[in-house]
Amino acid sequence: VIPSLVWVFHYREGLSWDGSPAEFNWHPVLIITGFVFIQGIAIIVYRLPWTWKCSKLLMKFIHAGLNTIAMILAIVSMVAVFDFHNAKNIPNMYSLHSWIGLTAVIFYSLQLLLGFAVFLLPFAPVHLRAVLMPIHVYSGLTIFATVIATALMGITEKLIFALKNPAYSASPPEATLVNCLGLLLVIFGSLILWMASRPHWKRPPAENAKILRPIAAIPEGTEVESTMTNSSNADKSDLRINTEAARKQNIKFDEAGQRSTM
């Protein structure tokens, strides 16, 4: 984020909203800040060790909130580009960068809506969440990787268009700075994907068991407990086995639910 601000303030025209090139500069700054950095933090928010003691519901709201902020910043950055192009009579949506970028924004919006409807609101059944979670995880990581690739195409395209004297091929200081920015994007993206795919960064199941009551758990002092006390040893063993199996299944579903990446 800092190199992107240095780039637009030191080498470009800064930031404004008047149809000038300074309005276009909102695009790289907001994409890197929101669509790359904030989205990356949202992906690994469950996997940060100092969040493991927090309730899963709180982490869900933080995860959804960060993704919403990233979505808002991405939309504003897109508006800045179209507004600048229209003010300067520059054609829209002609480059591969623009095609993939708009596709990423659309799919990210769908991913966000699906995440709210299925994983945040309490209406979706547990088995539906378990079925959709692998798709949710895969699509989230794919969108994030696509955003990194699109950002790299965008900053390269900008340097080719903007650097005339000296040209990009002459490696002026601005080109070196932006190339280093691209390397930082790759490193950051690689770290996020590594943390999101390593089992030892996963939120421990024991913390989930403390926070969420198993579906099949039986409260003390209920009629069911009294019946168990008076039943035969065989009946108690069967019920204990069934209860333990249901408890393990619920924790398995919960482990799937807490790996949300949106």
KOLTI-82792 format. One record per residue: x, y, z of N, C-alpha, C, CB in turn. Coordinates in steps of 0.2 Angstrom, whole numbers, plus 2048, in hexadecimal, padded with zeros to 3 digits. Glycine has a CB too. Example, Ala and Ser with C-alpha at 12.3 -4.5 7.8 and 13.67 -1.06 7.14 Angstrom:
// residues 2
8427E482783E7EA8278427F08278397EA82D/8407F58238447FB8248408008278467FD81D/
//
This chain:
// residues 262
8047FA8008008008008048068007FB800806/80A80680480E80C80481280D7FE81380B80A/8158087FA81880A7F481380C7EF81B8047F1/80C80A7EF80780D7EA8068147EB8018097EB/8068167F280581D7F380B8217F180381E7FB/81181F7F38178227F08178237E981D81E7F3/81581E7E581581E7DE8108247DB8128177DB/80A8247DE8058297DB8078307DE7FE8277DD/8098317E480B8387E681283A7E480A8387EE/8168367E381D8387E181E8397DA8238347E5/81C8347D681D8337CF8178357CB81F82C7CD/8118347CD80B8367C980883C7CC8068307CA/80283E7CB7FF8447CD7FB8447D37FA8467C7/7FC83F7D87F983F7DE7F283C7DD7F88467E1/7ED83E7E17E683C7E17E18427E17E58387E8/7DC8417DD7D78467DC7D18427D97D984C7D8/7CB8467D87C58437D57C38497D07C08417DA/7C684A7CB7C484F7C67C584D7BF7C98567C8/7C68477BE7C78457B77CE8457B47C28497B3/7D28477B87D98487B67DD8417B87DD84D7BA/7E38407B67E783A7B77E78397BF7EE83A7B4/7E783E7C37E783D7CA7E18397CC7E78437CE/7DB8397C97D58357CA7D782E7C97CF8387C7/7DA82C7C37DC8267C27E08227C77DF8257BB/7E48267CA7E98247CF7E58207D57ED8297D2/7DF8227D67DB81F7DB7DA8177DA7D48227DC/7DB8167D47DA80F7D27DF80A7D47DA80E7CA/7E680B7D37EB8077D67EB8077DD7F18097D3/7EA80D7E07EA80E7E87E580A7EB7EA8157EA/7DF80A7E97D98077EC7D97FF7EA7D280A7EA/7DB7FE7E57DC7F67E37E17F37E77DD7F57DC/7E77F67E87EC7F37EC7EA7F37F47F27F77EB/7E77F97F67E57F97FD7DF7F47FF7E38007FF/7DA7F47FA7D47F17FC7D47EA7F97CE7F47F9/7D47E97F27D47E37EF7DA7DE7F07D37E47E8/7DF7E17F27E57DC7F37E67DC7FB7EB7DF7F0/7E87E27FE7EA7E18057E47DF80A7ED7E8807/7DF7E380A7D97E180E7D67DB80D7D47E780E/7D57D98067D37D28057D77CD8077D27D27FD/7DE7CE8077E37C98097E27C88117EA7CB807/7E17CD8147E07CD81C7DA7C981D7E17D481F/7D57CB8197CE7C781A7CF7C08197C97CA816/7D37BE8157D37B78137D67B38197D87B680D/7DB7B681C7DF7B28227DD7B48297E77B4821/7D77B88297D57BB8307D47B58357CF7BF82F/7D17AF8327D07AA8367D77A68397CC7A5833/7DC7A78357E27A38367E77A783A7E57A182F/7E67AD83C7EA7B18407EA7AE8487E97B8840/7EF7AC84B7EF7A88517EC7AD8577F67A6853/7ED7B38567EA7B885C7E27B985B7ED7BE85C/7DF7B68567D87B68557D57B08577D67B884E/7D97AA8597D67A485A7D27A48617DB79F85B/7D37A98657CF7A986B7C87AD86A7D37AC871/7C87B08657C27B48637BC7AF8617C37BA85E/7B67B18627B07AD8607B07AD8587AA7B0862/7AE7A78567AE7A684E7A97AB84B7AC79F84D/7A37AD84F79F7B284C7A27B984B7987B2851/7A67BB8507A97C184F7AE7C18497AD7C3856/7B27BC8497B67BB8437B37BB83C7BB7B5844/7AD7B883C7A97B88367A77BF8347A27B4837/7A57C38397A37CA8387A97CE8357A07CE83E/7AF7CD8397B57D08367B77CE82F7BB7CF83B/7B77C882E7B87C58277B37C98227B77BE827/7AD7C98237A87CC81F7A97D381E7A17CA821/7AB7D68247AC7DE8247B27E081F7AD7E082B/7B77DC8207BD7DE81C7BC7DD8157C37D981F/7B87D78137B77D680C7B27DB8097B47CF80B/7AE7DE80D7A97E380B7AD7E980A7A47E4810/7B27EB80E7B67F180D7BA7F08077BA7F2813/7BD7EA8067C17E98007BC7EA7F97C47E2800/7B67E87FA7B17E87F47B07EF7F37AB7E47F5/7AE7F37F87AD7FA7F77B37FE7F47AB7FE7FE/7B97FD7F67BF8007F37C07FE7EC7C57FF7F7/7BF7F87EA7BF7F67E47BA7F97DF7BF7EE7E3/7B47FA7E17AF7FD7DD7B18047DC7A87FC7E0/7B38087E17B580F7E07BB80F7DB7B78127E7/7C080B7DC7C580B7D77C380A7D07CA8067D9/7BE8067CF7BB8057C87B880B7C67B77FF7C8/7B480E7CA7B18147C87B681A7C67AC8177CE/7BB81A7CA7C081F7C87C381E7C17C681F7CD/7C48187BF7C78167B97C28187B37C980F7B8/7BC8167B47B78177AF7B681F7AE7B18147B0/7B68227B47B582A7B37BB82D7B07B482C7BB/7C182B7B27C782E7AE7C782C7A77CD82B7B2/7C58267A57C582479E7C082879A7C481D79D/7BA82979D7B582D79A7B78347997AE82C79D/7BA83779E7BC83E79E7C183F7997BF8407A5/7C683A7977CB83B7927CA83878C7D1838795/7C383578B7C18327857C682C7837C183777F/7C88287887CC8227887C781C7887D182278E/7C88177837C38127837C480E7897C580D77D/7BE80B78B7BD8067917BE7FF78F7B7808795/7C07FB7947BF7F47937C27F178D7B87F2794/7C87F378B7CB7F07857D17EC7867CE7F6780/7D47EC78C7DA7E878E7D97E27927DF7ED792/7DD7DD7927DC7D77967DC7D979D7E27D2794/7E07DE79F7E07E07A67D87E27A87E47E67A8/7D57E67A47CE7E87A67C97E27A67CC7ED7A1/7CA7DE7A17C67D87A17C67D47A77C77D479A/7CC7D27A97CD7CE7AF7CB7D17B57D47CB7AF/7CD7D87B57CB7DC7BB7C47DC7BD7CE7E37BB/7C07DE7B77B97DE7B87B67D77BA7B67E17B2/7B87D27B77B67CB7B97B77CA7C07BA7C67B4/7BD7CC7C37BF7CB7CA7BA7CE7CE7C67CD7CB/7B97D57CC7B47D97D17AD7D57D17B47E07CE/7AB7D37CB7A47D07CB7A47CA7CF7A27CE7C3/7A97C57CE7A97BF7D27AA7C07D97AE7BA7CF/7AE7C57DB7AF7C77E27A87C97E57B47CD7E3/7A47CD7E179E7CF7E47997C97E579A7D47DF/7997C57E07957BE7E17987BA7E77957BA7DB/79E7BA7E87A17B67EE79F7B97F47A97B67ED/79F7C07F479D7C47FB7967C27FC79F7CB7FA/7917C37F778A7C27F87897BB7FB7867C37F2/78C7B67F878C7AF7FA78E7AE80178F7AA7F5/7947B18027967B08097917B380E79D7B480A/78E7B980D78A7BB8127847B78127877C280F/7817B480D77B7B180D77C7AA8107787B0806/7817A780F7827A081178679F81878679C80C/78B7A38197907A281E78F7A78247977A281C/78C7AD82378B7B28287847B282B78D7B9825/77F7B28267787B18297767AA82B7737B3823/7727AA8317717A383476C79F8317707A583B/76B7A082A76579C8277677968247617A1823/76D79682176F79081D77178A821776792819/76E78481F77077E82377777C82376C778821/779779829780777829783773824781773830/77F76E82178176A81C78276E81577D76481A/77E77381477F77880E78677B80F77977C80D/78777E81578E78281679477D81578E78481D/79377781779977281679A77180F79776C81A/79477080B79576F80479877580078E76D801/79677B8027987817FE79F7838007937867FF/7A17818067A77848097AD7838047A9781810/7AE77D8027B477C7FD7B47807F77B57757FB/7AE7817F47AD7867EF7AF78D7F17A67867EC/7AC78F7F77AD7967F97B57977FA7AA797800/7B87927FD7BF7937FE7C37937F87C278D802/7C278F7F37C578E7ED7C47957E97C37887E9/7BE7977E87BC79D7E47C07A37E87B579E7E4/7C07A47EE7C37A97F27CA7AA7F07C27A97F9/7CE7A47F17D57A47EF7D67A67E87D879E7F1/7D27A37E47D37A47DC7D27AC7DB7CE7A07D8/7CD7AF7DE7CC7B67DC7D17BA7DF7C57B87E0/7D47B87E57DA7BC7E77E07BB7E37DB7BA7EF/7E17B57E17E77B47DC7E67B87D67E87AD7DB/7E07B87D37DE7BC7CD7DF7C37CE7D77BA7CB/7DD7C67D47DE7CD7D57E67CF7D57DB7CF7DC/7EA7CB7D87F17CC7D87F47CC7D17F57C67DC/7F27C77CD7F47C77C67F17CD7C27F27C17C2/7EB7CF7C37E87D57C07EC7DB7C27E17D57C1/7EE7DC7C87F17E27CB7F87E27C77F27E27D2/7FB7DD7C68027DD7C38017DF7BC8057D67C3/7FC7DD7B87FB7DF7B27FA7E67B17F57DB7AE/7F67E97B67F47F07B67F97F47B77EF7F17BB/7FE7F37BC8037F87BD8087F87B88077F67C4/8097F27B580E7F17AF80B7F57A980F7EA7AD/8047F57A88017F87A28018007A47FA7F67A2/8018027AA8018097AB80880C7AA7FF80A7B3/80D8087AC81480A7AB81680B7A38198057AE/81380679F81480679881180C795812800795/80B80E79780781479480A81B797800813796/80C81B79D80E8217A081582379F80C8217A8/81A81E79F82182079F82382179782581B7A2/82482779682682978F82E82B78E82282E78C/82F82F79383683279283983379A83683978E/83D82F79C83F82879983A82379984582679D/83B81E79483681979383681479983681678C/83181079983180A79E83780679D82B80679D/83980579683F8007958468037988407FF78E/84680979984C80C79C84D80C7A384C81479A/8488097A68488077AE84980E7B284D8027AF/8458137B18458197B58438177BD84181E7B3/84581B7C184381A7C883C8187C98458207CD/83781B7C68308197C782F8127C582C81E7C3/8328107BF8318097BD8348047C28348087B6/8398067C583C8027CA8388017D08438047CC/8358077D28308077D882A8027D782E80E7DA/8278037D18218007D08237F87CF81E8027C9/8287F77CC82A7EF7CB82B7EC7D28317EF7C7/82E7F07D782F7EE7DE8287ED7E18337F27E2/8237F17DF81C7F17E28197EA7DF8187F77DF/81A7E97D98187E27D681B7DC7DA8197E27CF/8217DC7DB8247D77DF8217D67E682C7D87E0/8207DC7E981C7DC7F08157D97EF81C7E37F3/8127DA7EA80B7D77E980C7D07E88087DA7E3/8117CD7E58117C67E48137C37EB8177C57DF/8187C67EE81A7C37F58147C37FA81F7C77F8/8107C97FA80A7C97FE8057C47FD8077D07FE/8047C37F67FF7BE7F48017B77F57FE7BF7ED/8077B67F580A7AF7F68097AD7FD8117AF7F4/80B7B280280A7B18098037B080B80D7B780D/7FE7B48087F77B380A7F57AC8087F37B8806/7F77AA8027F57A37FF7F879D8037F77A27F8/7FE79F8058027998097FE79981080979B80A/7FD79E8137F979E81A7F279B8197F97A581D/7EF79C8147E879A8137E87928117E579E80D/7EE78F80F7EE78880D7F27848127F1788806/7F57878177F978281C7F47808217FF78681E/7F477A8237F07778297F277A82F7F0770829/7F977C8317FB77E8377F978583980277D838/7F67898337F37908347EC78F8367F579482E/7E97898367E27898367E078A83E7E0782834/7DA78D83E7D778E8457D67888487D0792845/7D878784F7D87808527D177E8537DC780858/7CF7788527C87758537C677685B7C876E851/7CB77685F7CA7768667C677D8687D077586B/7C87828657C57898667BE7898637CA78E862/7BD78585E7B678585B7B27818607B6782854/7B477C8637B07788687AE77C86E7B477286A/7B37818707B17858767AC78A8747B8788878/7AC78C86E7A879286C7A178F86A7AB796866/7A078A86679A78786379878186779B78685C/79278186978F77B86D78E77586778977C871/79076F86878F76A863787769862792763865/78576885C77E76785B77B76185F77D766853/77E75C86077C75686377D75686A77F750860/78075C86D78175C87477A75C878785762876/77A75887E77475788277575B889773750883/77176088A77176489077076089676C76A890/77476289C77375E8A276C75F8A57787608A7/76975A8A876375A8AB75D75A8A77637618AF/75E7588A175875789C75575089D75A759895/74F74F89974C74989A75074489674574A896/75374689175874188D75D73E89275B744887/76074389676574089A76373B89F76974689E/75D73D8A275A7388A77587328A475373B8A9/75673189D75572B89A75B72789975172C893/76072B89776772789676972489D76C72C894/7687278A376A7258A976771E8AB76972A8AE/76071E8A975C7188AB75D7128A575571A8AC/7607148A076070F89A76670A89C761712894/76670589776B6FF8987727028967696F9894/7776FE89877E70089677E70088E7836FB899/77B6FC88B77B6FB8837787028807786F5881/77270488376F70A88077471088176870B884/77771088777B71688978171688477D716890/78471088378A71087E78871287778D70987E/78271087578071286E77E71986E77970E86C/77B71C87377A723872780728873775725878/78572587778B72987878F72987178F72687D/78F72386D79272386778F72786279271B864/78872786278572C85D78673385F77D72A85D/78673586578773C86778E73E86578673D86F/79373986679A73B86579B73C85D79F736867/79873885979873885279573F84F79473284F/78F74185278C74785079074D852785747854/79474C85879875285A79E75385679A751861/7A174D8547A774E84F7A47508487AA74784E/79E74E84679C75184079B75884079574D83E/79875B84579776284679D76684679376384C/7A276384A7A976784A7AC7678437AE76484F/7AB76183F7AD7618397AA7678347AC75A835/7A37678357A076C8317A377383379976C832/7A477483A7A677B83C7AD77C83A7A677B844/7B17778397B87798377B777B8307BC772837/7B377882C7B277A8257AF7818257AD776821/7AB7838297A878A8297AD78F82B7A278A82E/7B278E82F7B67938327BC79482D7B9791838/7BC7908277C17918227BF79681D7C478B81F/7BA79A81E7B779E8197BC7A38177B17A281C/7BD7A48107C17A980D7BE7AF8097C67A6809/7B77AD8087B37B28037B77B47FD7B27B9807/
//
